[in-house]
Amino acid sequence: MSEEQPRNPLHGVTLAMMVQALVDHFGWAELGRQVPVRCFTTEPSVNSSLKFLRRTPWAREKVESLYLFMRREQARQQRLPRQP
């Protein structure tokens, strides 16, 4: 039962992809500051983060929101002309 979701920006994006993109963009320290949970601040790893986020809806919502914010900012940067 695969429905198309053309207006859903998270469609097709796994939680692992989100966490990895956020780590690549912000780094663990900044990610832990943005979403203050231990799995991002104490011995962080993608696997431990995924386990926590799958069990904790409020934290997953924060990660999804931060991911969408990051994507909007990246799109905005691509649209803006470069300043000399």
Summary of the structure (lengths in Angstrom):
residues: 84
radius of gyration: 14.4
end to end distance: 50.5
largest distance: 50.5
contacts: 185
relative contact order: 0.15
helix: 68%
strand: 0%
